[in-house]
Amino acid sequence: MTVTEPTTEQTTEAVEGQDQTTDELVTDDVLVEEISIDGMCGVY
Amino acid sequence: MPFDPADRYRLSPRVGLRPEPFGALAYHYDTRRLVFLKSNDLVDLVRSLEDHDSAAAAIDALVDPSTGRRSTYLTALASLCESGVVEPMLESAA
């Protein structure tokens, strides 16, 4: 049985290089995030 | 089919929507994809879509225009349409 990690196809805002002064970016949020559960067993 | 705010939409009957503290978790039974709806307002919007003549009207009924978040919800609905969580309601020909 092969179990693979879920793949995230759309993520929230990139956090690389973010510092404490860029909190306002969080308010410009992404309200939808989609993942695939192909390969995951026993989830449902 | 690209998302058109002027069209009428509904939550797909092939999608299960489970309430969560952050909003809701949608599971599409055909594509086997999970979609996180990360806002309770977005969940309310999705559930109310078919009560309005258009997606734009549904947003206008729910989102205070002074908040400037209309475009955020339009983007979210477009994404949900692309993933099949919401779908256009085809008017039956008389």
Backbone of each chain as nested JSON, in Angstrom:
{
  "chains": [
    {"id": "A", "residues": [
      {"number": 1, "name": "MET", "atoms": {"N": [0.858, -1.198, 0.0], "CA": [0.0, 0.0, 0.0], "C": [0.884, 1.234, 0.0]}},
      {"number": 2, "name": "THR", "atoms": {"N": [0.582, 2.108, -0.908], "CA": [1.373, 3.321, -1.021], "C": [0.581, 4.508, -0.505]}},
      {"number": 3, "name": "VAL", "atoms": {"N": [1.194, 5.227, 0.373], "CA": [0.548, 6.421, 0.904], "C": [1.405, 7.616, 0.529]}},
      {"number": 4, "name": "THR", "atoms": {"N": [0.792, 8.551, -0.144], "CA": [1.536, 9.746, -0.542], "C": [1.019, 10.951, 0.217]}},
      {"number": 5, "name": "GLU", "atoms": {"N": [1.868, 11.909, 0.341], "CA": [1.48, 13.136, 1.021], "C": [0.521, 13.931, 0.14]}},
      {"number": 6, "name": "PRO", "atoms": {"N": [-0.436, 14.633, 0.749], "CA": [-1.311, 15.479, -0.053], "C": [-0.51, 16.595, -0.703]}},
      {"number": 7, "name": "THR", "atoms": {"N": [-0.918, 16.925, -1.914], "CA": [-0.216, 17.981, -2.627], "C": [-1.026, 19.261, -2.564]}},
      {"number": 8, "name": "THR", "atoms": {"N": [-0.383, 20.295, -2.17], "CA": [-1.055, 21.583, -2.102], "C": [-0.904, 22.285, -3.434]}},
      {"number": 9, "name": "GLU", "atoms": {"N": [-2.053, 22.616, -4.065], "CA": [-1.993, 23.239, -5.375], "C": [-2.173, 24.743, -5.306]}},
      {"number": 10, "name": "GLN", "atoms": {"N": [-2.78, 25.195, -4.254], "CA": [-2.906, 26.64, -4.095], "C": [-2.645, 26.946, -2.642]}},
      {"number": 11, "name": "THR", "atoms": {"N": [-1.736, 27.8, -2.41], "CA": [-1.345, 28.069, -1.044], "C": [-1.673, 29.492, -0.669]}},
      {"number": 12, "name": "THR", "atoms": {"N": [-1.524, 29.758, 0.597], "CA": [-1.728, 31.125, 1.038], "C": [-0.561, 31.968, 0.599]}},
      {"number": 13, "name": "GLU", "atoms": {"N": [-0.593, 33.207, 0.997], "CA": [0.443, 34.128, 0.557], "C": [1.822, 33.588, 0.912]}},
      {"number": 14, "name": "ALA", "atoms": {"N": [2.751, 33.839, 0.035], "CA": [4.118, 33.422, 0.292], "C": [4.648, 34.14, 1.521]}},
      {"number": 15, "name": "VAL", "atoms": {"N": [5.407, 33.423, 2.308], "CA": [5.897, 34.011, 3.546], "C": [7.396, 34.24, 3.504]}},
      {"number": 16, "name": "GLU", "atoms": {"N": [8.03, 33.8, 2.441], "CA": [9.459, 33.987, 2.365], "C": [9.797, 35.466, 2.352]}},
      {"number": 17, "name": "GLY", "atoms": {"N": [10.728, 35.824, 3.18], "CA": [11.16, 37.21, 3.206], "C": [10.217, 38.125, 3.956]}},
      {"number": 18, "name": "GLN", "atoms": {"N": [9.163, 37.548, 4.538], "CA": [8.205, 38.378, 5.246], "C": [8.757, 38.752, 6.618]}},
      {"number": 19, "name": "ASP", "atoms": {"N": [8.571, 39.999, 6.996], "CA": [8.992, 40.391, 8.311], "C": [7.793, 40.895, 9.103]}},
      {"number": 20, "name": "GLN", "atoms": {"N": [8.06, 41.375, 10.289], "CA": [6.964, 41.748, 11.171], "C": [6.247, 43.009, 10.716]}},
      {"number": 21, "name": "THR", "atoms": {"N": [6.774, 43.708, 9.755], "CA": [6.138, 44.937, 9.305], "C": [5.158, 44.707, 8.18]}},
      {"number": 22, "name": "THR", "atoms": {"N": [4.966, 43.472, 7.748], "CA": [4.099, 43.205, 6.61], "C": [2.844, 42.464, 7.03]}},
      {"number": 23, "name": "ASP", "atoms": {"N": [2.363, 42.757, 8.214], "CA": [1.154, 42.106, 8.692], "C": [-0.058, 42.407, 7.817]}},
      {"number": 24, "name": "GLU", "atoms": {"N": [-0.039, 43.555, 7.135], "CA": [-1.2, 43.905, 6.327], "C": [-1.429, 42.919, 5.191]}},
      {"number": 25, "name": "LEU", "atoms": {"N": [-0.38, 42.192, 4.798], "CA": [-0.54, 41.2, 3.747], "C": [-1.484, 40.097, 4.18]}},
      {"number": 26, "name": "VAL", "atoms": {"N": [-1.541, 39.838, 5.452], "CA": [-2.391, 38.768, 5.952], "C": [-3.866, 39.102, 5.728]}},
      {"number": 27, "name": "THR", "atoms": {"N": [-4.191, 40.385, 5.774], "CA": [-5.587, 40.756, 5.588], "C": [-6.013, 40.596, 4.134]}},
      {"number": 28, "name": "ASP", "atoms": {"N": [-5.062, 40.617, 3.224], "CA": [-5.376, 40.384, 1.821], "C": [-5.346, 38.883, 1.58]}},
      {"number": 29, "name": "ASP", "atoms": {"N": [-6.243, 38.183, 2.251], "CA": [-6.101, 36.741, 2.354], "C": [-6.66, 36.029, 1.137]}},
      {"number": 30, "name": "VAL", "atoms": {"N": [-6.258, 34.799, 1.035], "CA": [-6.808, 33.886, 0.053], "C": [-7.842, 33.051, 0.786]}},
      {"number": 31, "name": "LEU", "atoms": {"N": [-9.071, 33.126, 0.337], "CA": [-10.152, 32.493, 1.082], "C": [-10.35, 31.041, 0.703]}},
      {"number": 32, "name": "VAL", "atoms": {"N": [-9.711, 30.612, -0.364], "CA": [-9.912, 29.254, -0.853], "C": [-8.567, 28.568, -1.021]}},
      {"number": 33, "name": "GLU", "atoms": {"N": [-8.482, 27.367, -0.517], "CA": [-7.266, 26.569, -0.681], "C": [-7.678, 25.155, -1.032]}},
      {"number": 34, "name": "GLU", "atoms": {"N": [-7.059, 24.605, -2.056], "CA": [-7.454, 23.285, -2.549], "C": [-6.305, 22.31, -2.401]}},
      {"number": 35, "name": "ILE", "atoms": {"N": [-6.615, 21.102, -1.966], "CA": [-5.603, 20.062, -1.89], "C": [-6.152, 18.795, -2.512]}},
      {"number": 36, "name": "SER", "atoms": {"N": [-5.25, 17.946, -2.95], "CA": [-5.628, 16.647, -3.479], "C": [-5.365, 15.597, -2.409]}},
      {"number": 37, "name": "ILE", "atoms": {"N": [-6.287, 14.664, -2.282], "CA": [-6.065, 13.592, -1.316], "C": [-5.823, 12.269, -2.024]}},
      {"number": 38, "name": "ASP", "atoms": {"N": [-5.532, 12.337, -3.327], "CA": [-5.213, 11.103, -4.053], "C": [-4.057, 10.392, -3.372]}},
      {"number": 39, "name": "GLY", "atoms": {"N": [-4.217, 9.131, -3.153], "CA": [-3.165, 8.356, -2.528], "C": [-3.288, 8.263, -1.031]}},
      {"number": 40, "name": "MET", "atoms": {"N": [-4.145, 9.054, -0.438], "CA": [-4.337, 8.974, 1.008], "C": [-5.389, 7.909, 1.296]}},
      {"number": 41, "name": "CYS", "atoms": {"N": [-5.09, 7.072, 2.22], "CA": [-5.988, 5.97, 2.548], "C": [-6.607, 6.197, 3.925]}},
      {"number": 42, "name": "GLY", "atoms": {"N": [-7.846, 5.792, 4.041], "CA": [-8.501, 5.829, 5.337], "C": [-8.946, 7.196, 5.783]}},
      {"number": 43, "name": "VAL", "atoms": {"N": [-8.929, 8.159, 4.87], "CA": [-9.404, 9.487, 5.238], "C": [-10.911, 9.495, 5.346]}},
      {"number": 44, "name": "TYR", "atoms": {"N": [-11.558, 8.842, 4.381], "CA": [-13.009, 8.767, 4.406], "C": [-13.45, 7.305, 4.389]}}
    ]},
    {"id": "B", "residues": [
      {"number": 1, "name": "MET", "atoms": {"N": [-15.904, 25.8, -17.831], "CA": [-16.657, 27.026, -18.105], "C": [-16.154, 28.125, -17.165]}},
      {"number": 2, "name": "PRO", "atoms": {"N": [-15.707, 29.25, -17.734], "CA": [-15.168, 30.318, -16.875], "C": [-16.253, 30.933, -16.001]}},
      {"number": 3, "name": "PHE", "atoms": {"N": [-15.819, 31.407, -14.858], "CA": [-16.741, 32.013, -13.915], "C": [-17.222, 33.357, -14.446]}},
      {"number": 4, "name": "ASP", "atoms": {"N": [-18.526, 33.567, -14.411], "CA": [-19.107, 34.839, -14.83], "C": [-20.008, 35.325, -13.693]}},
      {"number": 5, "name": "PRO", "atoms": {"N": [-19.643, 36.432, -13.053], "CA": [-20.446, 36.927, -11.917], "C": [-21.88, 37.232, -12.298]}},
      {"number": 6, "name": "ALA", "atoms": {"N": [-22.144, 37.403, -13.591], "CA": [-23.505, 37.724, -14.017], "C": [-24.394, 36.489, -14.071]}},
      {"number": 7, "name": "ASP", "atoms": {"N": [-23.805, 35.323, -13.993], "CA": [-24.569, 34.08, -14.034], "C": [-25.015, 33.664, -12.637]}},
      {"number": 8, "name": "ARG", "atoms": {"N": [-26.008, 32.792, -12.64], "CA": [-26.518, 32.26, -11.372], "C": [-25.784, 30.957, -11.054]}},
      {"number": 9, "name": "TYR", "atoms": {"N": [-25.379, 30.817, -9.811], "CA": [-24.599, 29.649, -9.411], "C": [-25.253, 28.958, -8.209]}},
      {"number": 10, "name": "ARG", "atoms": {"N": [-24.736, 27.779, -7.926], "CA": [-25.187, 27.034, -6.751], "C": [-24.041, 26.168, -6.254]}},
      {"number": 11, "name": "LEU", "atoms": {"N": [-24.17, 25.743, -5.021], "CA": [-23.248, 24.742, -4.501], "C": [-23.517, 23.439, -5.239]}},
      {"number": 12, "name": "SER", "atoms": {"N": [-22.477, 22.831, -5.771], "CA": [-22.664, 21.608, -6.54], "C": [-23.254, 20.508, -5.659]}},
      {"number": 13, "name": "PRO", "atoms": {"N": [-24.232, 19.79, -6.193], "CA": [-24.783, 18.659, -5.425], "C": [-23.78, 17.518, -5.252]}},
      {"number": 14, "name": "ARG", "atoms": {"N": [-22.663, 17.578, -5.978], "CA": [-21.621, 16.557, -5.865], "C": [-20.564, 16.945, -4.828]}},
      {"number": 15, "name": "VAL", "atoms": {"N": [-20.901, 17.957, -4.029], "CA": [-19.957, 18.452, -3.028], "C": [-20.58, 18.361, -1.645]}},
      {"number": 16, "name": "GLY", "atoms": {"N": [-19.813, 17.813, -0.726], "CA": [-20.211, 17.819, 0.674], "C": [-19.506, 18.965, 1.379]}},
      {"number": 17, "name": "LEU", "atoms": {"N": [-20.268, 19.707, 2.168], "CA": [-19.713, 20.875, 2.843], "C": [-19.823, 20.648, 4.35]}},
      {"number": 18, "name": "ARG", "atoms": {"N": [-18.678, 20.585, 4.993], "CA": [-18.669, 20.342, 6.439], "C": [-18.222, 21.602, 7.183]}},
      {"number": 19, "name": "PRO", "atoms": {"N": [-19.058, 22.093, 8.089], "CA": [-18.671, 23.295, 8.841], "C": [-17.418, 23.05, 9.678]}},
      {"number": 20, "name": "GLU", "atoms": {"N": [-16.555, 24.044, 9.698], "CA": [-15.328, 24.001, 10.487], "C": [-15.16, 25.352, 11.19]}},
      {"number": 21, "name": "PRO", "atoms": {"N": [-14.344, 25.399, 12.219], "CA": [-14.141, 26.68, 12.915], "C": [-13.629, 27.787, 11.996]}},
      {"number": 22, "name": "PHE", "atoms": {"N": [-12.857, 27.422, 10.986], "CA": [-12.291, 28.433, 10.086], "C": [-13.224, 28.767, 8.94]}},
      {"number": 23, "name": "GLY", "atoms": {"N": [-14.312, 28.029, 8.777], "CA": [-15.226, 28.21, 7.655], "C": [-15.891, 26.9, 7.31]}},
      {"number": 24, "name": "ALA", "atoms": {"N": [-15.35, 26.219, 6.305], "CA": [-15.901, 24.913, 5.946], "C": [-14.888, 24.145, 5.113]}},
      {"number": 25, "name": "LEU", "atoms": {"N": [-15.077, 22.85, 5.111], "CA": [-14.27, 21.955, 4.304], "C": [-15.193, 21.326, 3.268]}},
      {"number": 26, "name": "ALA", "atoms": {"N": [-14.848, 21.525, 2.011], "CA": [-15.665, 20.987, 0.926], "C": [-14.967, 19.791, 0.313]}},
      {"number": 27, "name": "TYR", "atoms": {"N": [-15.727, 18.737, 0.087], "CA": [-15.181, 17.55, -0.569], "C": [-15.992, 17.27, -1.821]}},
      {"number": 28, "name": "HIS", "atoms": {"N": [-15.283, 17.192, -2.946], "CA": [-15.947, 16.905, -4.217], "C": [-15.884, 15.403, -4.471]}},
      {"number": 29, "name": "TYR", "atoms": {"N": [-17.024, 14.778, -4.573], "CA": [-17.086, 13.327, -4.685], "C": [-16.576, 12.815, -6.034]}},
      {"number": 30, "name": "ASP", "atoms": {"N": [-16.585, 13.662, -7.045], "CA": [-16.097, 13.229, -8.355], "C": [-14.587, 13.4, -8.492]}},
      {"number": 31, "name": "THR", "atoms": {"N": [-14.106, 14.567, -8.108], "CA": [-12.675, 14.849, -8.297], "C": [-11.848, 14.401, -7.093]}},
      {"number": 32, "name": "ARG", "atoms": {"N": [-12.507, 14.073, -5.993], "CA": [-11.85, 13.657, -4.75], "C": [-10.875, 14.732, -4.27]}},
      {"number": 33, "name": "ARG", "atoms": {"N": [-11.296, 15.938, -4.388], "CA": [-10.463, 17.039, -3.921], "C": [-11.11, 17.715, -2.723]}},
      {"number": 34, "name": "LEU", "atoms": {"N": [-10.238, 18.14, -1.84], "CA": [-10.674, 18.89, -0.67], "C": [-10.402, 20.368, -0.906]}},
      {"number": 35, "name": "VAL", "atoms": {"N": [-11.371, 21.164, -0.546], "CA": [-11.213, 22.607, -0.693], "C": [-11.543, 23.25, 0.639]}},
      {"number": 36, "name": "PHE", "atoms": {"N": [-10.621, 24.053, 1.115], "CA": [-10.834, 24.779, 2.353], "C": [-11.475, 26.122, 2.046]}},
      {"number": 37, "name": "LEU", "atoms": {"N": [-12.611, 26.379, 2.634], "CA": [-13.242, 27.687, 2.556], "C": [-12.911, 28.384, 3.871]}},
      {"number": 38, "name": "LYS", "atoms": {"N": [-12.021, 29.341, 3.801], "CA": [-11.423, 29.865, 5.019], "C": [-12.081, 31.145, 5.501]}},
      {"number": 39, "name": "SER", "atoms": {"N": [-13.396, 31.167, 5.421], "CA": [-14.165, 32.302, 5.909], "C": [-15.606, 31.858, 6.085]}},
      {"number": 40, "name": "ASN", "atoms": {"N": [-16.178, 32.176, 7.224], "CA": [-17.592, 31.844, 7.434], "C": [-18.491, 32.646, 6.496]}},
      {"number": 41, "name": "ASP", "atoms": {"N": [-18.079, 33.87, 6.191], "CA": [-18.859, 34.668, 5.241], "C": [-18.854, 34.032, 3.856]}},
      {"number": 42, "name": "LEU", "atoms": {"N": [-17.716, 33.466, 3.475], "CA": [-17.651, 32.794, 2.18], "C": [-18.571, 31.582, 2.158]}},
      {"number": 43, "name": "VAL", "atoms": {"N": [-18.633, 30.869, 3.255], "CA": [-19.54, 29.718, 3.348], "C": [-20.984, 30.185, 3.204]}},
      {"number": 44, "name": "ASP", "atoms": {"N": [-21.324, 31.263, 3.9], "CA": [-22.683, 31.804, 3.782], "C": [-22.966, 32.221, 2.341]}},
      {"number": 45, "name": "LEU", "atoms": {"N": [-21.956, 32.805, 1.717], "CA": [-22.125, 33.24, 0.328], "C": [-22.39, 32.044, -0.581]}},
      {"number": 46, "name": "VAL", "atoms": {"N": [-21.603, 31.016, -0.43], "CA": [-21.759, 29.825, -1.279], "C": [-23.141, 29.204, -1.085]}},
      {"number": 47, "name": "ARG", "atoms": {"N": [-23.568, 29.146, 0.164], "CA": [-24.878, 28.538, 0.441], "C": [-26.031, 29.384, -0.092]}},
      {"number": 48, "name": "SER", "atoms": {"N": [-25.793, 30.683, -0.224], "CA": [-26.881, 31.575, -0.644], "C": [-26.899, 31.82, -2.145]}},
      {"number": 49, "name": "LEU", "atoms": {"N": [-25.932, 31.283, -2.865], "CA": [-25.8, 31.608, -4.29], "C": [-27.088, 31.366, -5.076]}},
      {"number": 50, "name": "GLU", "atoms": {"N": [-27.706, 30.24, -4.845], "CA": [-28.852, 29.902, -5.682], "C": [-30.101, 30.709, -5.333]}},
      {"number": 51, "name": "ASP", "atoms": {"N": [-30.022, 31.477, -4.248], "CA": [-31.148, 32.343, -3.89], "C": [-31.111, 33.673, -4.633]}},
      {"number": 52, "name": "HIS", "atoms": {"N": [-30.037, 33.865, -5.392], "CA": [-29.878, 35.137, -6.093], "C": [-29.789, 34.902, -7.594]}},
      {"number": 53, "name": "ASP", "atoms": {"N": [-30.15, 35.949, -8.334], "CA": [-30.155, 35.839, -9.79], "C": [-28.766, 35.766, -10.383]}},
      {"number": 54, "name": "SER", "atoms": {"N": [-27.79, 36.209, -9.635], "CA": [-26.409, 36.175, -10.131], "C": [-25.457, 36.065, -8.956]}},
      {"number": 55, "name": "ALA", "atoms": {"N": [-24.246, 35.644, -9.261], "CA": [-23.232, 35.577, -8.21], "C": [-22.92, 36.974, -7.699]}},
      {"number": 56, "name": "ALA", "atoms": {"N": [-22.936, 37.942, -8.594], "CA": [-22.665, 39.321, -8.187], "C": [-23.727, 39.813, -7.204]}},
      {"number": 57, "name": "ALA", "atoms": {"N": [-24.976, 39.461, -7.459], "CA": [-26.052, 39.873, -6.562], "C": [-25.902, 39.202, -5.193]}},
      {"number": 58, "name": "ALA", "atoms": {"N": [-25.461, 37.963, -5.202], "CA": [-25.26, 37.256, -3.932], "C": [-24.156, 37.929, -3.119]}},
      {"number": 59, "name": "ILE", "atoms": {"N": [-23.111, 38.344, -3.799], "CA": [-22.017, 39.036, -3.103], "C": [-22.505, 40.375, -2.563]}},
      {"number": 60, "name": "ASP", "atoms": {"N": [-23.236, 41.096, -3.385], "CA": [-23.725, 42.408, -2.963], "C": [-24.642, 42.294, -1.749]}},
      {"number": 61, "name": "ALA", "atoms": {"N": [-25.372, 41.183, -1.657], "CA": [-26.293, 41.004, -0.536], "C": [-25.555, 40.671, 0.759]}},
      {"number": 62, "name": "LEU", "atoms": {"N": [-24.345, 40.159, 0.616], "CA": [-23.634, 39.674, 1.796], "C": [-22.473, 40.574, 2.207]}},
      {"number": 63, "name": "VAL", "atoms": {"N": [-21.821, 41.164, 1.234], "CA": [-20.584, 41.888, 1.507], "C": [-20.852, 43.389, 1.539]}},
      {"number": 64, "name": "ASP", "atoms": {"N": [-20.467, 44.007, 2.613], "CA": [-20.578, 45.449, 2.737], "C": [-19.616, 46.096, 1.739]}},
      {"number": 65, "name": "PRO", "atoms": {"N": [-20.135, 46.88, 0.787], "CA": [-19.244, 47.442, -0.239], "C": [-18.189, 48.381, 0.325]}},
      {"number": 66, "name": "SER", "atoms": {"N": [-18.444, 48.917, 1.508], "CA": [-17.472, 49.85, 2.083], "C": [-16.215, 49.132, 2.568]}},
      {"number": 67, "name": "THR", "atoms": {"N": [-16.282, 47.815, 2.674], "CA": [-15.114, 47.075, 3.141], "C": [-14.106, 46.857, 2.027]}},
      {"number": 68, "name": "GLY", "atoms": {"N": [-14.525, 47.024, 0.786], "CA": [-13.619, 46.812, -0.327], "C": [-13.239, 45.366, -0.538]}},
      {"number": 69, "name": "ARG", "atoms": {"N": [-14.038, 44.444, -0.009], "CA": [-13.69, 43.023, -0.112], "C": [-14.473, 42.304, -1.21]}},
      {"number": 70, "name": "ARG", "atoms": {"N": [-15.188, 43.064, -2.011], "CA": [-15.984, 42.438, -3.067], "C": [-15.099, 41.622, -4.019]}},
      {"number": 71, "name": "SER", "atoms": {"N": [-13.982, 42.2, -4.394], "CA": [-13.093, 41.506, -5.34], "C": [-12.52, 40.237, -4.729]}},
      {"number": 72, "name": "THR", "atoms": {"N": [-12.318, 40.254, -3.412], "CA": [-11.81, 39.058, -2.745], "C": [-12.8, 37.909, -2.89]}},
      {"number": 73, "name": "TYR", "atoms": {"N": [-14.074, 38.219, -2.722], "CA": [-15.084, 37.171, -2.829], "C": [-15.302, 36.748, -4.279]}},
      {"number": 74, "name": "LEU", "atoms": {"N": [-15.153, 37.703, -5.208], "CA": [-15.242, 37.325, -6.62], "C": [-14.131, 36.344, -6.975]}},
      {"number": 75, "name": "THR", "atoms": {"N": [-12.931, 36.633, -6.502], "CA": [-11.804, 35.737, -6.754], "C": [-12.043, 34.376, -6.125]}},
      {"number": 76, "name": "ALA", "atoms": {"N": [-12.579, 34.383, -4.918], "CA": [-12.843, 33.117, -4.231], "C": [-13.886, 32.296, -4.989]}},
      {"number": 77, "name": "LEU", "atoms": {"N": [-14.946, 32.953, -5.441], "CA": [-15.976, 32.213, -6.183], "C": [-15.438, 31.692, -7.512]}},
      {"number": 78, "name": "ALA", "atoms": {"N": [-14.587, 32.474, -8.153], "CA": [-13.99, 32.0, -9.408], "C": [-13.157, 30.749, -9.156]}},
      {"number": 79, "name": "SER", "atoms": {"N": [-12.428, 30.742, -8.052], "CA": [-11.628, 29.572, -7.709], "C": [-12.525, 28.379, -7.394]}},
      {"number": 80, "name": "LEU", "atoms": {"N": [-13.606, 28.625, -6.671], "CA": [-14.529, 27.54, -6.328], "C": [-15.234, 27.001, -7.575]}},
      {"number": 81, "name": "CYS", "atoms": {"N": [-15.476, 27.877, -8.536], "CA": [-16.078, 27.437, -9.792], "C": [-15.098, 26.557, -10.565]}},
      {"number": 82, "name": "GLU", "atoms": {"N": [-13.862, 26.983, -10.581], "CA": [-12.843, 26.216, -11.301], "C": [-12.675, 24.828, -10.703]}},
      {"number": 83, "name": "SER", "atoms": {"N": [-12.81, 24.726, -9.387], "CA": [-12.646, 23.43, -8.725], "C": [-13.943, 22.633, -8.685]}},
      {"number": 84, "name": "GLY", "atoms": {"N": [-15.03, 23.221, -9.176], "CA": [-16.29, 22.494, -9.253], "C": [-17.113, 22.519, -7.986]}},
      {"number": 85, "name": "VAL", "atoms": {"N": [-16.693, 23.292, -7.014], "CA": [-17.466, 23.38, -5.772], "C": [-18.778, 24.122, -6.021]}},
      {"number": 86, "name": "VAL", "atoms": {"N": [-18.699, 25.17, -6.805], "CA": [-19.927, 25.827, -7.239], "C": [-20.041, 25.656, -8.744]}},
      {"number": 87, "name": "GLU", "atoms": {"N": [-21.267, 25.673, -9.223], "CA": [-21.479, 25.456, -10.65], "C": [-22.613, 26.349, -11.127]}},
      {"number": 88, "name": "PRO", "atoms": {"N": [-22.57, 26.707, -12.407], "CA": [-23.651, 27.551, -12.927], "C": [-24.967, 26.789, -12.954]}},
      {"number": 89, "name": "MET", "atoms": {"N": [-26.02, 27.511, -12.677], "CA": [-27.355, 26.921, -12.761], "C": [-27.877, 27.16, -14.161]}},
      {"number": 90, "name": "LEU", "atoms": {"N": [-28.026, 26.099, -14.889], "CA": [-28.481, 26.223, -16.261], "C": [-29.989, 26.381, -16.272]}},
      {"number": 91, "name": "GLU", "atoms": {"N": [-30.422, 27.471, -16.895], "CA": [-31.859, 27.711, -16.989], "C": [-32.452, 26.718, -17.987]}},
      {"number": 92, "name": "SER", "atoms": {"N": [-33.501, 26.046, -17.573], "CA": [-34.134, 25.083, -18.455], "C": [-34.932, 25.806, -19.533]}},
      {"number": 93, "name": "ALA", "atoms": {"N": [-34.765, 25.321, -20.736], "CA": [-35.488, 25.931, -21.846], "C": [-36.962, 25.579, -21.761]}},
      {"number": 94, "name": "ALA", "atoms": {"N": [-37.801, 26.581, -21.985], "CA": [-39.245, 26.355, -21.886], "C": [-39.759, 25.686, -23.132]}}
    ]}
  ]
}
